[in-house]
Amino acid sequence: MHSPPADSSGGPNDLVVEIIETLETCGLEDDGYQLHDYVDIDALEQLLASSDGDIAVQFTVEGIPLEVSPDSVDVIVEDESGCVNE
């Protein structure tokens, strides 16, 4: 089995797991979609790892809007005024 390098703070699969767990908390079953149809995980990981400042990438999976940053995976929700919040 592949292990991340010792200096890695999480590894590539951690981001995938965190995205899937977030989607599951919203009621989306992991067999109901193919994540790679919505986002290129390798490119997302490279983008997040290469950023020197604050960065967040937003995308939607099966109608669930997500915001992924180096620190978290969040569901974006609209408040009563229609504004988008994390």
Secondary structure by P-SEA (a helix, b strand, c coil): cccccccccccaaaaaaaaaaaaaaacccccccccccccaaaaaaaaaaacccbbbbbbbcccbbbbbcccbbbbbbbcccccccc
